Amino acid sequence: MSFFKKQIKIIMENDPAIKRKIEILLYPSFKAMIYYKISHYLYIKKHMLLARLISERAKHKTGIEIHPGAVLSNSVFIDHGSSVVIGETAIVGENVVMFHGVTLGGTGKEKGKRHPTIGNNVFIGSGAKILGNISIGDNVKIGANAVVLKSVESNVTVVGVPAVVVKRSNS
């Protein structure tokens, strides 16, 4: 499935406010992902300055800051995107939904891989901060304003500061 078709599908599935596909063109998430795809391509081709210029433009247009070095699947959906930050070494899996104010950041203490790896089918609530070179398993729900500083196993719900497991599921 093409990038555009995948983005349309993921937005339609995750936002009940969408009445017609044409509305997706107005969504910050859709625009940010297009900018990201272009800047990531340029980053891989070692056109660092141009990649950063495009990602900075995206940040100013959408309020979503995705470093061009980050690796995102085609099925990431950022709802209400304002103030989302995704760091350079972050990796984000399939069918990930995140809301405004989410940070996938570093702690400032690491070199090399310093941002989180997010598994598949992960829901990240508004204002959640996931910091450092940690892994979030598949089928995880992270509550609003949670601060995640340690790796999280699959099939759990975490909440709080610092985040703790409050629910385990079999799926």
URPENOR-V305253 format. One record per residue. N is the residue number from 1. OMEGA is omega in degrees with one decimal (999 if undefined). BURIAL is b if it has 9 or more other C-alpha atoms within 8 Angstrom, else e. D_FIRST is the distance of its C-alpha to the first C-alpha in whole Angstrom. Layout:
# URPENOR-V305253
n:N omega:OMEGA burial:BURIAL d_first:D_FIRST
n:N omega:OMEGA burial:BURIAL d_first:D_FIRST
This chain:
# URPENOR-V305253
n:1 omega:-177.9 burial:e d_first:0
n:2 omega:178.6 burial:e d_first:4
n:3 omega:-177.2 burial:e d_first:7
n:4 omega:179.2 burial:e d_first:8
n:5 omega:179.7 burial:e d_first:6
n:6 omega:178.6 burial:b d_first:6
n:7 omega:178.8 burial:b d_first:10
n:8 omega:-179.6 burial:b d_first:11
n:9 omega:-176.5 burial:e d_first:10
n:10 omega:178.5 burial:b d_first:12
n:11 omega:179.0 burial:b d_first:15
n:12 omega:-178.9 burial:b d_first:15
n:13 omega:-171.4 burial:e d_first:15
n:14 omega:-178.9 burial:e d_first:18
n:15 omega:-178.9 burial:e d_first:20
n:16 omega:179.2 burial:e d_first:22
n:17 omega:179.7 burial:e d_first:24
n:18 omega:178.3 burial:b d_first:21
n:19 omega:179.6 burial:e d_first:22
n:20 omega:-177.1 burial:e d_first:20
n:21 omega:-177.5 burial:e d_first:17
n:22 omega:179.3 burial:e d_first:19
n:23 omega:-177.7 burial:b d_first:20
n:24 omega:179.3 burial:b d_first:17
n:25 omega:-179.6 burial:e d_first:19
n:26 omega:-174.2 burial:e d_first:22
n:27 omega:177.3 burial:e d_first:20
n:28 omega:-179.7 burial:b d_first:21
n:29 omega:-179.6 burial:b d_first:18
n:30 omega:179.8 burial:b d_first:16
n:31 omega:-178.5 burial:b d_first:19
n:32 omega:179.8 burial:b d_first:19
n:33 omega:175.9 burial:e d_first:16
n:34 omega:176.4 burial:e d_first:16
n:35 omega:-179.8 burial:b d_first:19
n:36 omega:-178.0 burial:b d_first:18
n:37 omega:179.9 burial:e d_first:15
n:38 omega:-177.5 burial:b d_first:18
n:39 omega:178.2 burial:b d_first:21
n:40 omega:177.0 burial:b d_first:19
n:41 omega:-180.0 burial:b d_first:18
n:42 omega:177.8 burial:b d_first:22
n:43 omega:179.1 burial:b d_first:23
n:44 omega:179.4 burial:e d_first:22
n:45 omega:176.8 burial:e d_first:24
n:46 omega:173.5 burial:e d_first:27
n:47 omega:-169.7 burial:b d_first:27
n:48 omega:-177.3 burial:e d_first:28
n:49 omega:179.3 burial:e d_first:30
n:50 omega:177.5 burial:b d_first:28
n:51 omega:-179.6 burial:b d_first:25
n:52 omega:177.2 burial:b d_first:27
n:53 omega:-179.9 burial:e d_first:28
n:54 omega:179.3 burial:b d_first:25
n:55 omega:176.0 burial:b d_first:25
n:56 omega:176.4 burial:b d_first:28
n:57 omega:178.6 burial:e d_first:27
n:58 omega:-179.4 burial:b d_first:24
n:59 omega:-179.2 burial:b d_first:27
n:60 omega:-179.5 burial:e d_first:29
n:61 omega:-170.4 burial:e d_first:27
n:62 omega:-174.1 burial:b d_first:25
n:63 omega:-179.3 burial:b d_first:27
n:64 omega:-178.3 burial:b d_first:24
n:65 omega:178.2 burial:b d_first:25
n:66 omega:178.0 burial:b d_first:23
n:67 omega:-178.5 burial:b d_first:24
n:68 omega:178.2 burial:b d_first:22
n:69 omega:178.6 burial:b d_first:23
n:70 omega:179.6 burial:b d_first:21
n:71 omega:-178.7 burial:b d_first:18
n:72 omega:174.0 burial:e d_first:16
n:73 omega:178.6 burial:e d_first:12
n:74 omega:-176.0 burial:e d_first:9
n:75 omega:173.5 burial:b d_first:11
n:76 omega:176.7 burial:b d_first:14
n:77 omega:179.2 burial:b d_first:16
n:78 omega:-177.1 burial:b d_first:20
n:79 omega:-179.8 burial:b d_first:22
n:80 omega:-172.7 burial:e d_first:25
n:81 omega:-173.5 burial:b d_first:24
n:82 omega:174.0 burial:b d_first:28
n:83 omega:172.3 burial:b d_first:29
n:84 omega:178.3 burial:b d_first:26
n:85 omega:177.7 burial:b d_first:27
n:86 omega:-173.6 burial:b d_first:24
n:87 omega:-171.9 burial:b d_first:26
n:88 omega:-175.1 burial:b d_first:26
n:89 omega:176.7 burial:b d_first:25
n:90 omega:174.6 burial:b d_first:23
n:91 omega:-176.0 burial:b d_first:20
n:92 omega:-175.4 burial:b d_first:18
n:93 omega:-176.5 burial:b d_first:16
n:94 omega:174.1 burial:b d_first:13
n:95 omega:176.6 burial:b d_first:14
n:96 omega:177.4 burial:b d_first:17
n:97 omega:175.1 burial:b d_first:19
n:98 omega:-177.4 burial:b d_first:22
n:99 omega:-175.3 burial:b d_first:24
n:100 omega:176.6 burial:b d_first:27
n:101 omega:179.8 burial:b d_first:29
n:102 omega:174.7 burial:b d_first:27
n:103 omega:169.1 burial:b d_first:28
n:104 omega:-168.5 burial:b d_first:27
n:105 omega:176.1 burial:b d_first:30
n:106 omega:177.8 burial:b d_first:32
n:107 omega:-177.3 burial:e d_first:36
n:108 omega:-176.4 burial:e d_first:37
n:109 omega:-171.4 burial:e d_first:39
n:110 omega:172.9 burial:b d_first:36
n:111 omega:179.6 burial:e d_first:35
n:112 omega:178.0 burial:e d_first:32
n:113 omega:-173.5 burial:e d_first:30
n:114 omega:-179.8 burial:b d_first:31
n:115 omega:-174.7 burial:b d_first:28
n:116 omega:169.8 burial:b d_first:26
n:117 omega:-176.8 burial:b d_first:24
n:118 omega:-179.5 burial:b d_first:22
n:119 omega:-178.9 burial:b d_first:20
n:120 omega:176.4 burial:b d_first:17
n:121 omega:-178.9 burial:b d_first:18
n:122 omega:176.1 burial:b d_first:21
n:123 omega:-179.5 burial:b d_first:22
n:124 omega:-176.2 burial:b d_first:25
n:125 omega:-178.6 burial:b d_first:27
n:126 omega:174.3 burial:b d_first:29
n:127 omega:-179.8 burial:b d_first:31
n:128 omega:177.7 burial:b d_first:30
n:129 omega:178.3 burial:b d_first:31
n:130 omega:-166.1 burial:b d_first:29
n:131 omega:174.7 burial:b d_first:32
n:132 omega:179.2 burial:b d_first:32
n:133 omega:-179.7 burial:b d_first:30
n:134 omega:179.6 burial:b d_first:30
n:135 omega:173.8 burial:b d_first:27
n:136 omega:-176.8 burial:b d_first:26
n:137 omega:178.2 burial:b d_first:25
n:138 omega:175.2 burial:b d_first:22
n:139 omega:-179.6 burial:b d_first:22
n:140 omega:171.7 burial:b d_first:25
n:141 omega:179.2 burial:b d_first:26
n:142 omega:-175.4 burial:b d_first:28
n:143 omega:178.2 burial:b d_first:31
n:144 omega:177.3 burial:b d_first:31
n:145 omega:175.5 burial:b d_first:34
n:146 omega:173.5 burial:b d_first:33
n:147 omega:-175.2 burial:b d_first:34
n:148 omega:-176.6 burial:b d_first:33
n:149 omega:179.4 burial:b d_first:34
n:150 omega:178.8 burial:e d_first:34
n:151 omega:-177.4 burial:b d_first:31
n:152 omega:179.1 burial:e d_first:30
n:153 omega:178.3 burial:b d_first:29
n:154 omega:171.0 burial:b d_first:26
n:155 omega:177.6 burial:b d_first:27
n:156 omega:170.8 burial:b d_first:29
n:157 omega:177.9 burial:b d_first:30
n:158 omega:178.2 burial:b d_first:32
n:159 omega:170.0 burial:b d_first:34
n:160 omega:179.9 burial:b d_first:37
n:161 omega:-6.7 burial:b d_first:39
n:162 omega:-176.1 burial:b d_first:38
n:163 omega:175.6 burial:b d_first:35
n:164 omega:178.7 burial:e d_first:36
n:165 omega:176.5 burial:b d_first:35
n:166 omega:-178.9 burial:e d_first:36
n:167 omega:174.7 burial:e d_first:34
n:168 omega:177.9 burial:e d_first:32
n:169 omega:-178.1 burial:e d_first:30
n:170 omega:-174.9 burial:e d_first:29
n:171 omega:999 burial:e d_first:25
